């Protein structure tokens, strides 16, 4: 795995015309990761709904809200 410092060295050595390409690629990676997290969150919410739909827990808005808030927090901080 490449170190942060080595990656910065490689980027710094690029001609200025290539920096925009690097920036675009970094944006692409960030967008893809965000999309993956959103898809995972939607999958977990659907799983929660399948598991608890029609039960007493389904009728508890506070529990449902807490579950969804937790999934959103995971989406915002994947280390959680």
PyMOL commands that set and color helices and strands:
alter all, ss='L'
color gray80, all
select helices_A, chain A and resi 4-12+16-52+56-59+61-76
alter helices_A, ss='H'
color red, helices_A
deselect
rebuild
show_as cartoon
